[in-house]
């Protein structure tokens, strides 16, 4: 199913409202004037408030486990609006709230 391609300025949050940002977007491929993001590059997370029984256990990074099957940038699959990620160290996911709406990939 086609989905919109994620880019550097997309709004991505961990499940606990921490802001997730790509650590290495692909600077050579752009959508809506911003670099696309690819599966091998993890996202860094800031501001996560997750805790277990009163002990802080914030999300630090998110690694993507699904991405486009047919669209690549620099040889790596691009991330789509329906891509899934797992946060470390606690194993929760991310929410993709907003991305560009002009370019789709499969």
Beta strands, then each sheet from edge to edge (+ up, - down):
strand 1: 3-4
strand 2: 11-14
strand 3: 19-22
strand 4: 26-31
strand 5: 34-36
strand 6: 43-46
strand 7: 51-52
strand 8: 55-56
strand 9: 61-64
strand 10: 72-73
strand 11: 76-77
strand 12: 85-88
strand 13: 94-98
strand 14: 104-105
sheet 1: 1+ 14-
sheet 2: 12+ 9- 6+ 3- 2+ 13-
sheet 3: 4+ 5-
sheet 4: 7+ 8-
sheet 5: 10+ 11-
end
